[in-house]
C-alpha cells in the first residue's frame, strides 16, 4: 500500500511539472507576435490604393443608380489601405450635432467581419491598434492587435464571407491568439452567437445597393443589385 502511495505521489509530481511547462508554452504562444497576414502598405501608396477602393465603390453605386448590374473586385492592398486610412482619421466628437448639409455622402459598403473593427474602437473593451486582411482562394484572414492587461495581443481569424437577407455572414475556419491555434469546436458557436447579438448584427448590414459579397480567387468580390 505504501509503495502504491509513493508511486502516485511521484506521478503527481511529474504531472505537476509537465502541466506547468505546458502552461508556460501556452502563455508564451498567446503573447508571441505572429507573422503578419499581409505586408504593410507603404505610407506613400495608402492614399492611392484607398482612392482605388473608393472609385470601385462609387462605380457600384453609379451602376445601381442607372439600374444596371455590376460587380467589383477588390485586392487585399486596396482593402488594407482603406482600413489604414479609416484608422488614421480622428474620432468624431462626442455629443456634438453634425451641421446639416445638402451634399450626400458616397455610400460605402461594410467591410467584412474580419475587418469590421477597422474603425477606431475597441475589441471586448480593449483598444484596437492595427488591422490587416488577406485573401487566399475563397477565404479571408483578418488580424488585429489589441491591448489586454498591459500586453499587446494579436487575434487572427480566418473564414468564408457570404451574405444573407442583406447582411454579411462569416463562417469561421481558423482562430489564433498570438501563435496559439484555438480549435474551432471551442470558439465557433460562441463566435456566431456574438455576431448574432443585435449590436454586432447591425454592423454587418450591407448597403441597399449591395446584393452580395464573397472572396473568390484571392479577391473580395462585391455584386451590386
Backbone as CSV, one residue per row, in Angstrom:
resi,resn,N_x,N_y,N_z,CA_x,CA_y,CA_z,C_x,C_y,C_z
1,UNK,0.838,-1.207,0.000,0.000,0.000,0.000,0.872,1.256,0.000
2,UNK,1.909,1.239,0.864,2.812,2.378,0.924,3.533,2.576,-0.408
3,UNK,3.884,1.457,-1.058,4.567,1.542,-2.342,3.652,2.162,-3.395
4,UNK,2.360,1.809,-3.353,1.394,2.367,-4.295,1.227,3.861,-4.077
5,UNK,1.145,4.274,-2.808,1.006,5.691,-2.474,2.227,6.474,-2.934
6,UNK,3.413,5.890,-2.722,4.646,6.544,-3.144,4.690,6.717,-4.664
7,UNK,4.196,5.710,-5.382,4.165,5.783,-6.847,3.224,6.882,-7.318
8,UNK,2.051,6.985,-6.673,1.082,8.026,-7.034,1.639,9.418,-6.793
9,UNK,2.362,9.576,-5.658,2.962,10.876,-5.356,4.010,11.247,-6.409
10,UNK,4.789,10.262,-6.829,5.820,10.508,-7.837,5.176,10.904,-9.166
11,UNK,4.099,10.192,-9.521,3.400,10.515,-10.755,2.795,11.905,-10.692
12,UNK,2.258,12.250,-9.521,1.663,13.572,-9.338,2.708,14.669,-9.520
13,UNK,3.908,14.463,-8.948,4.959,15.463,-9.079,5.370,15.639,-10.537
14,UNK,5.473,14.509,-11.252,5.824,14.585,-12.670,4.735,15.303,-13.458
15,UNK,3.479,14.938,-13.195,2.347,15.555,-13.894,2.291,17.049,-13.620
16,UNK,2.565,17.436,-12.359,2.516,18.852,-11.996,3.541,19.665,-12.788
17,UNK,4.762,19.120,-12.898,5.799,19.827,-13.636,5.495,19.861,-15.140
18,UNK,4.965,18.766,-15.653,4.590,18.745,-17.067,3.518,19.790,-17.330
19,UNK,2.532,19.869,-16.444,1.446,20.840,-16.598,1.976,22.264,-16.568
20,UNK,2.903,22.558,-15.667,3.477,23.896,-15.571,4.245,24.256,-16.852
21,UNK,4.973,23.281,-17.378,5.727,23.521,-18.611,4.773,23.792,-19.773
22,UNK,3.700,22.985,-19.872,2.712,23.179,-20.936,2.067,24.557,-20.818
23,UNK,1.686,24.949,-19.589,1.069,26.260,-19.386,2.022,27.384,-19.771
24,UNK,3.305,27.204,-19.467,4.295,28.221,-19.828,4.344,28.416,-21.337
25,UNK,4.382,27.309,-22.074,4.455,27.416,-23.523,3.161,27.952,-24.119
26,UNK,2.016,27.622,-23.513,0.741,28.154,-23.988,0.697,29.665,-23.811
27,UNK,1.092,30.128,-22.622,1.100,31.574,-22.361,2.085,32.277,-23.286
28,UNK,3.246,31.658,-23.489,4.248,32.231,-24.388,3.689,32.352,-25.803
29,UNK,2.971,31.308,-26.249,2.379,31.328,-27.596,1.288,32.386,-27.691
30,UNK,0.515,32.575,-26.612,-0.535,33.585,-26.596,0.049,34.988,-26.790
31,UNK,1.185,35.254,-26.144,1.745,36.601,-26.152,2.709,36.850,-27.303
32,UNK,3.132,35.801,-27.973,4.102,35.970,-29.045,3.447,36.585,-30.276
33,UNK,4.146,37.508,-30.908,3.622,38.168,-32.106,3.673,37.206,-33.289
34,UNK,2.538,36.952,-33.944,2.531,36.038,-35.094,3.035,36.732,-36.351
35,UNK,3.285,35.948,-37.375,3.667,36.527,-38.659,2.489,37.334,-39.205
36,UNK,2.730,38.503,-39.770,1.623,39.306,-40.328,0.942,38.573,-41.471
37,UNK,-0.362,38.774,-41.599,-1.107,38.091,-42.671,-0.930,38.781,-44.011
38,UNK,-0.454,40.031,-43.983,-0.252,40.785,-45.225,0.885,41.760,-45.014
39,UNK,1.624,42.099,-46.069,2.694,43.090,-45.937,2.119,44.455,-45.615
40,UNK,2.860,45.236,-44.868,2.405,46.574,-44.502,2.374,47.469,-45.740
41,UNK,1.307,48.227,-45.873,1.175,49.127,-47.017,2.055,50.353,-46.810
42,UNK,2.977,50.647,-47.721,3.830,51.837,-47.584,2.978,53.100,-47.493
43,UNK,3.352,54.038,-46.634,2.551,55.262,-46.463,2.288,55.999,-47.778
44,UNK,3.269,55.975,-48.685,3.105,56.725,-49.924,2.076,56.103,-50.870
45,UNK,1.706,54.837,-50.622,0.725,54.194,-51.506,-0.642,54.006,-50.842
46,UNK,-0.732,54.308,-49.553,-2.009,54.132,-48.854,-3.101,54.951,-49.515
47,UNK,-2.821,56.236,-49.769,-3.843,57.108,-50.342,-4.243,56.646,-51.740
48,UNK,-3.262,56.202,-52.527,-3.556,55.756,-53.893,-4.469,54.539,-53.873
49,UNK,-4.127,53.538,-53.074,-4.937,52.321,-53.002,-6.312,52.610,-52.398
50,UNK,-6.358,53.502,-51.413,-7.644,53.856,-50.806,-8.545,54.550,-51.824
51,UNK,-7.971,55.376,-52.680,-8.752,56.046,-53.717,-9.261,55.039,-54.747
52,UNK,-8.456,54.022,-55.033,-8.908,52.960,-55.934,-10.099,52.232,-55.318
53,UNK,-10.036,51.984,-54.014,-11.151,51.357,-53.295,-12.408,52.214,-53.428
54,UNK,-12.262,53.520,-53.168,-13.408,54.437,-53.242,-14.000,54.471,-54.650
55,UNK,-13.130,54.485,-55.655,-13.604,54.577,-57.039,-14.443,53.362,-57.414
56,UNK,-14.020,52.187,-56.974,-14.769,50.976,-57.296,-16.125,50.965,-56.579
57,UNK,-16.132,51.440,-55.329,-17.400,51.533,-54.594,-18.344,52.493,-55.305
58,UNK,-17.801,53.630,-55.767,-18.636,54.612,-56.448,-19.175,54.066,-57.765
59,UNK,-18.377,53.256,-58.451,-18.838,52.638,-59.690,-20.035,51.723,-59.427
60,UNK,-19.995,51.003,-58.310,-21.134,50.145,-57.952,-22.378,50.990,-57.686
61,UNK,-22.191,52.071,-56.930,-23.326,52.940,-56.610,-23.894,53.596,-57.873
62,UNK,-23.013,54.031,-58.772,-23.472,54.672,-60.013,-24.250,53.682,-60.884
63,UNK,-23.743,52.451,-60.963,-24.435,51.430,-61.761,-25.813,51.150,-61.185
64,UNK,-25.900,51.126,-59.870,-27.200,50.904,-59.222,-28.161,52.033,-59.568
65,UNK,-27.646,53.272,-59.565,-28.491,54.418,-59.894,-28.997,54.375,-61.324
66,UNK,-28.217,53.766,-62.214,-28.642,53.661,-63.618,-29.477,52.415,-63.869
67,UNK,-29.672,51.608,-62.837,-30.447,50.383,-62.995,-29.675,49.285,-63.689
68,UNK,-28.359,49.348,-63.648,-27.519,48.347,-64.294,-26.899,47.416,-63.248
69,UNK,-26.663,46.184,-63.633,-25.978,45.247,-62.751,-24.473,45.465,-62.875
70,UNK,-23.763,45.235,-61.802,-22.327,45.477,-61.816,-21.643,44.639,-60.741
71,UNK,-20.346,44.443,-60.918,-19.555,43.680,-59.958,-18.181,44.323,-59.855
72,UNK,-17.648,44.407,-58.651,-16.324,44.988,-58.443,-15.455,44.014,-57.657
73,UNK,-14.172,44.007,-57.994,-13.220,43.139,-57.314,-12.171,44.001,-56.625
74,UNK,-11.942,43.696,-55.355,-11.024,44.480,-54.536,-9.851,43.604,-54.099
75,UNK,-8.652,44.128,-54.245,-7.472,43.409,-53.763,-7.302,43.648,-52.269
76,UNK,-6.514,42.809,-51.628,-6.235,42.994,-50.202,-5.520,44.322,-49.970
77,UNK,-4.659,44.738,-50.905,-3.956,46.015,-50.768,-4.943,47.175,-50.708
78,UNK,-5.967,47.129,-51.546,-6.960,48.210,-51.560,-7.771,48.228,-50.265
79,UNK,-8.168,47.050,-49.802,-8.942,46.979,-48.557,-8.087,47.420,-47.370
80,UNK,-6.839,46.954,-47.309,-5.962,47.349,-46.207,-5.680,48.839,-46.209
81,UNK,-5.535,49.424,-47.399,-5.309,50.866,-47.479,-6.524,51.635,-46.971
82,UNK,-7.721,51.174,-47.329,-8.939,51.824,-46.851,-9.054,51.715,-45.333
83,UNK,-8.677,50.556,-44.794,-8.703,50.367,-43.344,-7.702,51.295,-42.669
84,UNK,-6.483,51.343,-43.215,-5.443,52.194,-42.637,-5.877,53.652,-42.629
85,UNK,-6.449,54.102,-43.725,-6.913,55.489,-43.803,-7.995,55.759,-42.765
86,UNK,-8.919,54.814,-42.628,-10.011,54.993,-41.669,-9.485,55.069,-40.241
87,UNK,-8.498,54.224,-39.917,-7.961,54.214,-38.554,-7.147,55.458,-38.252
88,UNK,-6.644,56.114,-39.290,-5.865,57.328,-39.096,-6.743,58.560,-38.944
89,UNK,-8.018,58.421,-39.290,-8.934,59.552,-39.160,-9.239,59.810,-37.693
90,UNK,-9.313,61.080,-37.288,-9.645,61.379,-35.893,-11.060,60.933,-35.562
91,UNK,-11.240,60.496,-34.322,-12.570,60.067,-33.885,-13.511,61.264,-33.872
92,UNK,-14.790,61.067,-34.249,-15.744,62.181,-34.255,-16.012,62.655,-32.841
93,UNK,-16.245,63.965,-32.644,-16.531,64.488,-31.312,-17.812,63.896,-30.750
94,UNK,-17.827,63.692,-29.450,-18.982,63.105,-28.791,-20.002,64.173,-28.422
95,UNK,-21.303,63.806,-28.522,-22.408,64.665,-28.090,-22.410,66.006,-28.824
96,UNK,-21.955,65.998,-30.061,-21.992,67.230,-30.868,-22.794,66.941,-32.123
97,UNK,-23.826,67.725,-32.346,-24.670,67.519,-33.514,-23.935,67.985,-34.756
98,UNK,-23.920,67.143,-35.776,-23.249,67.499,-37.029,-24.088,68.529,-37.771
99,UNK,-23.469,69.542,-38.384,-24.225,70.550,-39.141,-24.900,69.903,-40.326
100,UNK,-26.078,70.416,-40.655,-26.818,69.869,-41.782,-26.128,70.245,-43.077
101,UNK,-26.237,69.383,-44.076,-25.627,69.634,-45.374,-26.478,69.003,-46.442
102,UNK,-26.483,69.601,-47.614,-27.281,69.078,-48.712,-26.499,68.095,-49.557
103,UNK,-25.201,67.947,-49.276,-24.368,67.036,-50.057,-24.458,65.641,-49.480
104,UNK,-24.868,64.702,-50.288,-24.985,63.325,-49.821,-23.625,62.659,-49.861
105,UNK,-23.310,61.942,-48.793,-22.038,61.235,-48.762,-22.110,60.014,-49.646
106,UNK,-20.976,59.623,-50.186,-20.927,58.460,-51.038,-21.170,57.212,-50.214
107,UNK,-22.009,56.294,-50.693,-22.273,55.079,-49.931,-21.029,54.216,-49.863
108,UNK,-20.804,53.626,-48.718,-19.647,52.769,-48.511,-20.124,51.411,-48.012
109,UNK,-19.608,50.319,-48.581,-20.019,49.004,-48.104,-19.371,48.683,-46.784
110,UNK,-20.109,47.954,-45.937,-19.495,47.477,-44.705,-18.346,46.562,-45.052
111,UNK,-17.279,46.663,-44.307,-16.158,45.764,-44.527,-16.508,44.394,-43.991
112,UNK,-15.794,43.356,-44.434,-16.071,42.012,-43.952,-15.916,41.917,-42.453
113,UNK,-16.522,40.901,-41.829,-16.425,40.749,-40.395,-15.001,40.714,-39.884
114,UNK,-14.081,40.101,-40.640,-12.697,40.066,-40.215,-12.113,41.443,-40.104
115,UNK,-12.752,42.496,-40.760,-12.280,43.859,-40.693,-13.332,44.788,-40.118
116,UNK,-14.348,44.241,-39.530,-15.435,45.072,-39.040,-14.987,45.998,-37.930
117,UNK,-13.892,45.678,-37.220,-13.408,46.521,-36.151,-12.354,47.498,-36.655
118,UNK,-12.344,47.760,-37.947,-11.295,48.599,-38.501,-11.373,50.036,-38.022
119,UNK,-12.580,50.526,-37.789,-12.695,51.885,-37.334,-12.173,51.975,-35.915
120,UNK,-11.617,53.161,-35.525,-11.088,53.292,-34.186,-12.136,52.879,-33.165
121,UNK,-11.829,51.932,-32.348,-12.797,51.425,-31.390,-12.166,50.442,-30.447
122,UNK,-12.939,49.472,-30.036,-12.451,48.516,-29.062,-12.848,47.120,-29.463
123,UNK,-12.142,46.150,-28.919,-12.490,44.744,-29.070,-12.639,44.184,-27.676
124,UNK,-13.896,43.958,-27.270,-14.120,43.481,-25.916,-13.680,44.489,-24.873
125,UNK,-13.762,45.797,-25.196,-13.369,46.828,-24.247,-11.925,47.256,-24.380
126,UNK,-11.119,46.539,-25.163,-9.708,46.878,-25.343,-9.524,47.616,-26.665
127,UNK,-8.655,48.635,-26.689,-8.464,49.396,-27.925,-7.778,48.567,-29.003
128,UNK,-8.208,48.763,-30.240,-7.606,48.076,-31.384,-6.467,48.936,-31.918
129,UNK,-5.311,48.312,-32.128,-4.135,49.038,-32.582,-3.949,48.961,-34.092
130,UNK,-3.991,47.766,-34.642,-3.777,47.590,-36.071,-4.747,46.543,-36.610
131,UNK,-5.029,46.635,-37.901,-5.890,45.657,-38.570,-5.287,45.341,-39.934
132,UNK,-5.244,44.071,-40.282,-4.781,43.640,-41.599,-5.707,42.545,-42.106
133,UNK,-5.888,42.481,-43.418,-6.644,41.388,-44.017,-5.854,40.812,-45.175
134,UNK,-6.124,39.558,-45.477,-5.517,38.896,-46.634,-6.563,37.977,-47.241
135,UNK,-6.520,37.824,-48.550,-7.441,36.941,-49.261,-6.637,35.828,-49.923
136,UNK,-7.096,34.616,-49.712,-6.447,33.466,-50.343,-7.521,32.473,-50.759
137,UNK,-7.582,32.179,-52.059,-8.631,31.286,-52.539,-9.983,31.907,-52.269
138,UNK,-10.828,31.194,-51.495,-12.151,31.709,-51.148,-12.242,32.097,-49.671
139,UNK,-11.097,32.288,-49.026,-11.088,32.637,-47.611,-10.468,34.007,-47.378
140,UNK,-10.930,34.641,-46.302,-10.339,35.892,-45.846,-9.705,35.634,-44.484
141,UNK,-8.530,36.203,-44.278,-7.866,36.138,-42.981,-7.731,37.555,-42.461
142,UNK,-8.162,37.762,-41.242,-8.056,39.071,-40.620,-7.235,38.986,-39.354
143,UNK,-6.429,39.991,-39.106,-5.580,40.003,-37.910,-5.618,41.399,-37.302
144,UNK,-5.837,41.457,-36.001,-5.795,42.759,-35.332,-5.052,42.643,-34.015
145,UNK,-4.456,43.754,-33.619,-3.710,43.817,-32.365,-4.521,44.628,-31.368
146,UNK,-4.544,44.166,-30.146,-5.243,44.870,-29.092,-4.429,44.764,-27.811
147,UNK,-4.753,45.568,-26.855,-4.009,45.571,-25.594,-4.864,44.953,-24.506
148,UNK,-4.292,44.017,-23.776,-5.016,43.334,-22.708,-4.099,43.215,-21.505
149,UNK,-4.530,43.810,-20.393,-3.737,43.800,-19.161,-2.320,44.314,-19.396
150,UNK,-2.223,45.364,-20.213,-0.936,45.979,-20.459,-0.056,45.253,-21.454
151,UNK,-0.535,44.167,-22.024,0.232,43.398,-23.005,-0.442,43.471,-24.362
152,UNK,0.369,43.614,-25.407,-0.181,43.625,-26.760,-0.431,42.199,-27.213
153,UNK,-1.660,41.930,-27.636,-2.032,40.602,-28.085,-2.570,40.683,-29.507
154,UNK,-2.350,39.600,-30.250,-2.788,39.540,-31.638,-3.838,38.452,-31.810
155,UNK,-4.933,38.807,-32.456,-6.007,37.865,-32.758,-6.052,37.683,-34.273
156,UNK,-6.040,36.434,-34.718,-6.101,36.140,-36.149,-7.311,35.260,-36.431
157,UNK,-8.157,35.701,-37.349,-9.359,34.970,-37.728,-9.282,34.598,-39.199
158,UNK,-9.805,33.447,-39.535,-9.911,33.047,-40.942,-11.317,32.505,-41.165
159,UNK,-11.842,32.711,-42.366,-13.188,32.212,-42.623,-13.651,32.550,-44.027
160,UNK,-14.899,32.214,-44.280,-15.504,32.449,-45.595,-16.614,33.494,-45.474
161,UNK,-16.535,34.477,-46.336,-17.534,35.539,-46.362,-18.737,35.127,-47.190
162,UNK,-19.882,35.655,-46.810,-21.085,35.430,-47.588,-22.094,36.510,-47.257
163,UNK,-23.297,36.350,-47.709,-24.353,37.305,-47.396,-25.684,36.575,-47.338
164,UNK,-26.576,37.087,-46.497,-27.905,36.502,-46.344,-28.863,37.570,-45.843
165,UNK,-29.966,37.746,-46.570,-31.014,38.692,-46.178,-30.468,40.095,-45.922
166,UNK,-29.513,40.528,-46.751,-28.995,41.880,-46.634,-27.902,42.069,-45.601
167,UNK,-27.418,40.983,-45.027,-26.359,41.064,-44.020,-25.179,40.190,-44.430
168,UNK,-23.980,40.638,-44.084,-22.791,39.836,-44.336,-22.749,38.678,-43.341
169,UNK,-22.233,37.551,-43.785,-22.066,36.390,-42.912,-20.598,35.994,-42.913
170,UNK,-20.191,35.280,-41.889,-18.794,34.876,-41.770,-18.739,33.496,-41.135
171,UNK,-18.255,32.536,-41.903,-18.123,31.158,-41.429,-16.689,30.947,-40.967
172,UNK,-16.489,30.887,-39.671,-15.156,30.816,-39.081,-14.481,29.484,-39.391
173,UNK,-13.234,29.547,-39.908,-12.473,28.333,-40.197,-11.151,28.290,-39.450
174,UNK,-10.739,29.407,-38.852,-9.480,29.426,-38.116,-9.489,30.519,-37.070
175,UNK,-8.852,30.251,-35.913,-8.821,31.233,-34.828,-7.515,31.060,-34.065
176,UNK,-6.764,32.152,-33.952,-5.492,32.106,-33.244,-5.387,33.285,-32.284
177,UNK,-4.809,33.015,-31.118,-4.432,34.077,-30.189,-2.915,34.051,-30.115
178,UNK,-2.271,35.117,-30.576,-0.823,35.082,-30.702,-0.440,34.013,-31.713
179,UNK,0.409,33.089,-31.290,0.792,31.972,-32.145,0.080,30.686,-31.751
180,UNK,-0.931,30.804,-30.896,-1.636,29.628,-30.386,-2.939,29.435,-31.156
181,UNK,-3.063,28.312,-31.836,-4.288,27.995,-32.584,-5.331,27.409,-31.650
182,UNK,-6.517,28.002,-31.685,-7.620,27.542,-30.842,-8.560,26.692,-31.696
183,UNK,-8.907,25.494,-31.252,-9.822,24.644,-32.040,-11.149,25.352,-32.309
184,UNK,-11.625,25.258,-33.544,-12.890,25.892,-33.911,-14.040,25.340,-33.079
185,UNK,-13.941,24.072,-32.686,-15.011,23.472,-31.888,-15.190,24.180,-30.548
186,UNK,-14.150,24.870,-30.082,-14.225,25.564,-28.793,-14.760,26.983,-28.917
187,UNK,-14.585,27.605,-30.092,-14.938,29.019,-30.220,-15.996,29.300,-31.288
188,UNK,-16.232,28.341,-32.196,-17.123,28.601,-33.327,-18.527,29.015,-32.912
189,UNK,-19.129,28.271,-32.005,-20.506,28.572,-31.587,-20.585,29.910,-30.869
190,UNK,-19.620,30.177,-29.981,-19.605,31.447,-29.261,-19.411,32.619,-30.220
191,UNK,-18.552,32.414,-31.220,-18.302,33.455,-32.211,-19.582,33.810,-32.966
192,UNK,-20.322,32.806,-33.416,-21.570,33.057,-34.136,-22.614,33.714,-33.233
193,UNK,-22.631,33.353,-31.958,-23.555,33.984,-31.019,-23.241,35.469,-30.862
194,UNK,-21.938,35.804,-30.825,-21.550,37.209,-30.727,-21.964,37.982,-31.981
195,UNK,-21.795,37.362,-33.149,-22.209,38.022,-34.391,-23.716,38.235,-34.429
196,UNK,-24.461,37.338,-33.800,-25.925,37.404,-33.838,-26.490,38.438,-32.862
197,UNK,-25.674,38.922,-31.925,-26.161,39.932,-30.993,-26.581,41.186,-31.774
198,UNK,-27.697,41.804,-31.411,-28.244,42.925,-32.202,-27.220,44.002,-32.554
199,UNK,-26.411,44.410,-31.586,-25.446,45.477,-31.843,-24.428,45.064,-32.913
200,UNK,-23.935,43.835,-32.798,-22.952,43.359,-33.770,-23.606,43.019,-35.112
201,UNK,-24.824,42.485,-35.060,-25.527,42.101,-36.284,-25.751,43.306,-37.188
202,UNK,-26.083,44.450,-36.588,-26.336,45.650,-37.384,-25.072,46.155,-38.063
203,UNK,-23.909,45.873,-37.483,-22.652,46.280,-38.114,-22.409,45.510,-39.403
204,UNK,-23.082,44.376,-39.558,-22.896,43.542,-40.739,-23.915,43.840,-41.839
205,UNK,-24.767,44.831,-41.604,-25.785,45.173,-42.598,-25.119,45.768,-43.835
206,UNK,-25.486,45.250,-44.998,-24.928,45.736,-46.261,-25.712,46.940,-46.762
207,UNK,-25.051,47.869,-47.458,-25.781,48.990,-48.065,-26.851,48.458,-49.023
208,UNK,-27.868,49.265,-49.237,-29.007,48.823,-50.047,-28.611,48.425,-51.465
209,UNK,-27.538,49.025,-52.000,-27.193,48.740,-53.383,-26.278,47.521,-53.534
210,UNK,-25.939,46.865,-52.421,-25.074,45.689,-52.466,-25.918,44.422,-52.356
211,UNK,-25.774,43.543,-53.334,-26.525,42.289,-53.320,-25.788,41.196,-52.559
212,UNK,-24.478,41.102,-52.750,-23.718,40.029,-52.105,-22.243,40.373,-52.090
213,UNK,-21.514,39.660,-51.259,-20.063,39.770,-51.246,-19.474,38.413,-50.914
214,UNK,-18.283,38.184,-51.426,-17.602,36.906,-51.208,-16.128,37.093,-51.539
215,UNK,-15.325,36.121,-51.174,-13.926,36.105,-51.578,-13.770,35.019,-52.628
216,UNK,-13.151,35.384,-53.738,-13.014,34.451,-54.859,-11.668,34.700,-55.540
217,UNK,-10.904,33.627,-55.707,-9.594,33.733,-56.366,-8.723,34.818,-55.748
218,UNK,-8.752,34.910,-54.438,-7.878,35.856,-53.740,-8.304,37.297,-53.823
219,UNK,-9.581,37.590,-54.134,-10.086,38.944,-54.204,-11.451,39.028,-53.518
220,UNK,-11.742,40.196,-52.976,-13.070,40.466,-52.429,-13.972,40.868,-53.584
221,UNK,-15.061,40.131,-53.780,-15.984,40.383,-54.888,-17.297,40.911,-54.311
222,UNK,-17.688,42.095,-54.744,-18.938,42.709,-54.309,-19.838,42.864,-55.521
223,UNK,-21.047,42.349,-55.420,-22.010,42.408,-56.512,-23.110,43.404,-56.168
224,UNK,-23.397,44.268,-57.117,-24.419,45.280,-56.934,-25.774,44.750,-57.383
225,UNK,-26.835,45.183,-56.733,-28.182,44.735,-57.084,-28.581,45.236,-58.467
